[in-house]
């Protein structure tokens, strides 16, 4: 059973009915829903089922419809394959479904296959549970979104042996006496099911004659049952569901087609459906069984037969008695019947029945040999060789054949004979009397096959040839098919075909032993049929010459010491395949690169007379269509003449030549067109099909007879240098680096020359392709390169010189490149040490620069401070600087970063002071303190550990720990105590520390209910406690010592100003209505109001 909860949400529009496609097996039993009027099942023309739900009162405001569908799918036996029913809406905007499969503890379910579904955690579908099946297999969960979900589940008992009856110790004994066959079946039936069970034991052409044994079971005879076909069933699904085969279904239902109709009845060849005898048990246990029955014996064509079904069992031995020892058997469903103790013994398979045919042996008589032969032959003609393949199917109709003979007519030799029954083969005789004799490994009474392969060497085409004709000796009939095909660039013509009937090539029988011709435009096929070996066949063969079109892209390159030719040659091959290709290449050039997709090898043939060489390219197989050849030729001789006549690469035996031609050169050379014939058209180098560095001239080729002469000129050399001379000053030594950026035009340069001061040492040069350097004379150096350079080139020269450590006057000029048209650059002097720099002889075009004016790319080369920097625009110049080393200062070895001090004063005049010092020490063992008079040191601690101070006269030494890192913080805590001579006046003093203190925080606190008033001292408190009276306040205001921003001072000022103004406005002698008097009263009243 199955329950489906369906929910439809309306996105837009009014819902009147819902159409759901039924996917899977099952019948709709009930549909419930509050908003449903009725439901029905609908089928389309293809037989698909649909569930139609009609809404009770269609309303546009209704946005959700819910329904519950209950289905039922019945099955009678296990195991069975089920397809759960799923509801798929027709054309939904969004569709999603969940499926939960649960079984009780007695059953076991497995997934046979699923499509458009995905497994999910059973907890995700727990809300779909309708009942608790009890302990057993965990449920399965699935999710689907597609409109065609499919799920196949195999359902079986969790313990199959507990729900069926097994038959063991099987023993079938038969006695055959003429037309009667009596059998006895013995064994033990065992079942674990408390309710018992039933067991199929016998059916078919047999009937029980007696029942021997106890009455713990009963025997029943049943007529065959039928399966009622449901919609969507087919033979494969029914066979899979009931663990049988389609062949068994067709055998049980003769004449049944593959298309089934609903409500059609089928007979299932499985227990429970097949008719026959059944043993019925009412309880669990083991039951001995002994059955006697007779089998029906029929006779046809001299053979006696019996056929019946017996109980399945793992091992089923069968014993037959009453038959002569020389009895012949055939069509037996058992293993080979072996003679045993006046009978025959064999074994039946685990399933099925006993089927047997036998007859009494007849004396064998040797008859005359009669046989026929069917032949398939193929003749393949290729350049230089004719191959033949003959397939012979030999059918022996009477007698025995020990050897097979074939008469050979024609020129050729047998290279191979193949077959499964061949012992040896040999060709006997000569000329037209030759025979191929094949010796068989045993006498053959049945059909067999032999394949014969021959080949015939051919001469130069065109020629006529007759293939070898083979004819079996003494065959009562010989016929078959013959096919003639070409292999490669060969054109065939059948000149003689007597005794042959031409047929369509498609009617030639296909076999694995002969190749499949496929679709080949250049293939010729002639097919014939013959009914006798006396036929004649003659074939004329001729070559098919390929038609070649060449599209080439040639790039000529002229350099200082060599010339080269690079070519991309594209062949377009038509009419016939090409096996090799020949090019005429210039004399003196060597092939340095040759690539092709199907290249096998290549050969270069030199002309002794000095003419062009021949390059023969051999392909790995026949080539047709397009083929690309990549070629490079080199000549290591330098070009001496100013006019270069370009040598041609000439393809041989081609129909047309097209393409492009380009000339490139090394830097420093200019190319011009001196002469060109009408076979080329000059184009701009930018339109050349391939990007080539240094390309100067280009032409488009019209045919292969082109001729071009190019002029070669050398350009004048031009060298410009931009330099950076960077000097780093150390203690008594100056390190120099000159970065020289060359820009070379005109022609390449392979040697660079420099001038360097003679006091420079350890001079080295670093750059691309630097081979070495040497000193030509004092101060003159030559740098050699591996290959000439052109364009941009960078070279680094590094050197150093010694000078006095106290200072000296040095020249900062760097290395000077020679043979250049211009030089400009910068001179920068840097140092990590302190020097005083003074100019001492500066001449030439030197411009001093501030450090901020140095360019960003130069700043990346150093990080030290700049002592001096200059810019120059040309040589010669001189730059002398006087360097004087400055004395180095010493750093502090002991310093206190911060001092935190807190003093507490009691009412009796006692003072207790806590001092917390954070200090750093570099090798100091003690901190010296000088305590004030009458101050005692009560406690001293470093890092929370108490230390013992040491008295040194009036000073106190505090021991310090030793650390390797001078930046490590040392925490020193002191506790001091003192007593004042008077409790009303207390003097506070701090100890004198033998190290500088960067910051001091000192707080002084009185005893509770007391206050401190500052009188005098070296330090003034941040907020001094002063007693103020009214007179003091006004005095302070008048003296300018009061902070007017405080509220008390502001109120006092407003009161004073208000009273003074009002007194002025009402003084004697002032008229009451005077404007000044009124103004004074208003101003004074406002001041009083603000003060209040």
URDA-V497650 format. One record per pair of residues at least 24 apart in sequence whose C-alpha atoms are under 6 Angstrom apart, sorted by sequence separation. I is the first residue (numbers start at 1). J is the second residue. If there is no record, write none. Layout:
BEGIN
i:j
I:J
I:J
END
This chain:
BEGIN
i:j
118:142
166:190
320:344
332:356
371:395
503:527
548:572
679:703
719:743
755:779
847:871
895:919
118:143
165:190
319:344
331:356
371:396
502:527
503:528
548:573
587:612
719:744
755:780
846:871
895:920
930:955
117:143
165:191
319:345
331:357
371:397
408:434
502:528
547:573
586:612
587:613
718:744
754:780
846:872
894:920
929:955
1058:1084
22:49
117:144
318:345
330:357
370:397
408:435
501:528
547:574
585:612
679:706
718:745
754:781
845:872
894:921
929:956
22:50
318:346
329:357
370:398
407:435
500:528
501:529
546:574
585:613
717:745
718:746
753:781
767:795
893:921
928:956
943:971
21:50
104:133
318:347
329:358
369:398
406:435
500:529
546:575
584:613
665:694
717:746
753:782
766:795
893:922
928:957
942:971
1058:1087
20:50
105:135
162:192
163:193
317:347
328:358
369:399
406:436
500:530
546:576
584:614
664:694
677:707
716:746
717:747
752:782
766:796
927:957
942:972
1058:1088
20:51
105:136
162:193
231:262
316:347
328:359
368:399
405:436
419:450
583:614
664:695
676:707
715:746
752:783
765:796
926:957
927:958
941:972
19:51
104:136
230:262
316:348
327:359
367:399
405:437
418:450
544:576
583:615
663:695
664:696
676:708
715:747
751:783
765:797
832:864
926:958
941:973
19:52
116:149
229:262
327:360
328:361
404:437
418:451
582:615
596:629
675:708
751:784
764:797
831:864
844:877
926:959
940:973
1054:1087
1055:1088
18:52
33:67
115:149
165:199
229:263
327:361
404:438
417:451
582:616
595:629
663:697
675:709
764:798
830:864
831:865
843:877
925:959
926:960
940:974
18:53
32:67
115:150
228:263
229:264
326:361
403:438
417:452
581:616
595:630
662:697
674:709
750:785
763:798
830:865
843:878
925:960
939:974
17:53
32:68
114:150
228:264
314:350
403:439
499:535
581:617
594:630
662:698
674:710
763:799
830:866
842:878
939:975
1055:1091
17:54
31:68
102:139
114:151
228:265
313:350
403:440
416:453
498:535
580:617
594:631
661:698
673:710
674:711
762:799
830:867
842:879
938:975
1054:1091
17:55
31:69
101:139
113:151
227:265
312:350
402:440
415:453
486:524
498:536
580:618
593:631
661:699
672:710
673:711
750:788
761:799
829:867
842:880
938:976
16:55
30:69
101:140
113:152
226:265
227:266
312:351
414:453
415:454
485:524
497:536
580:619
593:632
660:699
672:711
749:788
761:800
829:868
841:880
937:976
30:70
100:140
112:152
226:266
414:454
485:525
497:537
579:619
592:632
660:700
671:711
748:788
749:789
760:800
828:868
840:880
936:976
1051:1091
29:70
100:141
112:153
226:267
402:443
413:454
484:525
496:537
592:633
660:701
671:712
748:789
760:801
828:869
840:881
936:977
16:58
29:71
99:141
111:153
401:443
413:455
484:526
496:538
591:633
659:701
670:712
748:790
827:869
839:881
840:882
935:977
28:71
99:142
110:153
310:353
400:443
401:444
412:455
483:526
495:538
579:622
590:633
658:701
670:713
827:870
838:881
935:978
27:71
98:142
110:154
309:353
400:444
412:456
483:527
495:539
578:622
589:633
590:634
658:702
669:713
826:870
838:882
922:966
14:59
26:71
27:72
98:143
109:154
308:353
400:445
482:527
494:539
577:622
578:623
589:634
658:703
669:714
826:871
837:882
921:966
14:60
26:72
97:143
109:155
308:354
482:528
493:539
577:623
589:635
657:703
668:714
669:715
744:790
745:791
825:871
837:883
26:73
97:144
108:155
307:354
481:528
493:540
577:624
657:704
668:715
744:791
825:872
836:883
96:144
108:156
225:273
307:355
481:529
492:540
743:791
824:872
835:883
836:884
96:145
107:156
108:157
224:273
306:355
396:445
480:529
492:541
743:792
824:873
835:884
920:969
95:145
107:157
108:158
224:274
306:356
396:446
480:530
491:541
742:792
824:874
835:885
919:969
106:157
107:158
224:275
305:356
396:447
479:530
491:542
573:624
742:793
823:874
835:886
919:970
106:158
223:275
305:357
395:447
479:531
490:542
573:625
741:793
742:794
834:886
918:970
10:63
222:275
304:357
394:447
479:532
490:543
572:625
741:794
918:971
9:63
10:64
222:276
304:358
394:448
478:532
489:543
490:544
572:626
740:794
917:971
9:64
221:276
303:358
394:449
489:544
571:626
740:795
917:972
8:64
221:277
303:359
393:449
571:627
916:972
8:65
220:277
392:449
570:627
739:796
916:973
7:65
25:83
220:278
392:450
410:468
570:628
738:796
915:973
7:66
24:83
25:84
88:147
219:278
409:468
569:628
738:797
756:815
915:974
932:991
6:66
24:84
25:85
219:279
391:451
409:469
569:629
737:797
755:815
914:974
931:991
6:67
24:85
218:279
390:451
408:469
568:629
586:647
737:798
755:816
914:975
930:991
23:85
218:280
390:452
408:470
471:533
568:630
646:708
736:798
754:816
913:975
930:992
5:68
23:86
217:280
389:452
407:470
646:709
736:799
754:817
913:976
929:992
4:68
22:86
217:281
389:453
406:470
407:471
567:631
585:649
645:709
736:800
754:818
912:976
929:993
4:69
22:87
388:453
406:471
566:631
584:649
644:709
735:800
753:818
912:977
3:69
21:87
388:454
406:472
566:632
584:650
644:710
734:800
911:977
928:994
3:70
20:87
21:88
387:454
405:472
406:473
565:632
583:650
643:710
734:801
812:879
911:978
2:70
20:88
83:151
387:455
405:473
565:633
583:651
643:711
733:801
811:879
910:978
2:71
20:89
83:152
386:455
564:633
583:652
642:711
733:802
811:880
910:979
1:71
82:152
386:456
564:634
582:652
642:712
732:802
733:803
810:880
909:979
1:72
82:153
385:456
732:803
810:881
909:980
81:153
385:457
466:538
563:635
732:804
809:881
81:154
203:276
384:457
385:458
465:538
562:635
732:805
809:882
80:154
202:276
384:458
465:539
562:636
731:805
808:882
909:983
80:155
202:277
464:539
562:637
808:883
908:983
79:155
201:277
464:540
562:638
807:883
79:156
201:278
463:540
561:638
807:884
78:156
200:278
212:290
463:541
668:746
807:885
199:278
462:541
668:747
806:885
199:279
211:291
462:542
667:747
198:279
461:542
198:280
210:292
197:280
198:281
209:292
197:281
208:292
209:293
196:281
208:293
196:282
207:293
195:282
196:283
207:294
489:576
195:283
196:284
206:294
194:283
206:295
725:814
194:284
205:295
206:296
193:284
205:296
192:284
191:284
191:285
190:285
190:286
189:286
189:287
188:287
188:288
720:820
895:995
901:1001
902:1002
904:1004
188:289
719:820
720:821
722:823
724:825
895:996
896:997
897:998
898:999
899:1000
900:1001
901:1002
902:1003
903:1004
904:1005
905:1006
906:1007
187:289
205:307
719:821
720:822
721:823
722:824
723:825
724:826
725:827
726:828
727:829
728:830
729:831
898:1000
904:1006
186:289
205:308
372:475
722:825
728:831
186:290
204:308
371:475
372:476
374:478
376:480
378:482
185:290
203:308
204:309
372:477
373:478
374:479
375:480
376:481
377:482
378:483
379:484
380:485
381:486
382:487
549:654
185:291
203:309
374:480
378:484
380:486
381:487
382:488
548:654
549:655
551:657
553:659
555:661
557:663
559:665
184:291
202:309
548:655
549:656
550:657
551:658
552:659
553:660
554:661
555:662
556:663
557:664
558:665
559:666
184:292
202:310
551:659
555:663
557:665
183:292
201:310
183:293
201:311
200:311
182:294
181:294
181:295
179:297
173:318
175:320
177:322
167:313
170:316
171:317
172:318
173:319
174:320
175:321
176:322
175:322
81:241
80:241
80:242
END
